[in-house]
């Protein structure tokens, strides 16, 4: 993929998480609605925000969710605190152990 994003941006982090997949791989993006369970945030509901998208489309979907995530759940969230806790065919991204979104390879 030729798209270059500045370091320390959400888009750069997403592309880095997806680097293990070939450029032609297609993805579904799953967003998570969170609820405060008294000890922190847990996933209440999930939905697809993108189906059968390429890597660049995934970054666009993630950017939109990042703004809402910060506004509603973690105002002090930082891109450098994103981690991939997913399995083989998915990238499940957490921020400080709070679910952000899941990127799953289309089957």
Secondary structure as UniProt FT lines:
FT   TURN            7..8
FT   HELIX           10..18
FT   TURN            19..20
FT   TURN            23..24
FT   STRAND          27..36
FT   STRAND          41..53
FT   HELIX           55..72
FT   TURN            75..76
FT   HELIX           79..81
FT   STRAND          82..84
FT   TURN            88..89
FT   STRAND          90..95
FT   TURN            96..97
FT   STRAND          98..105
//
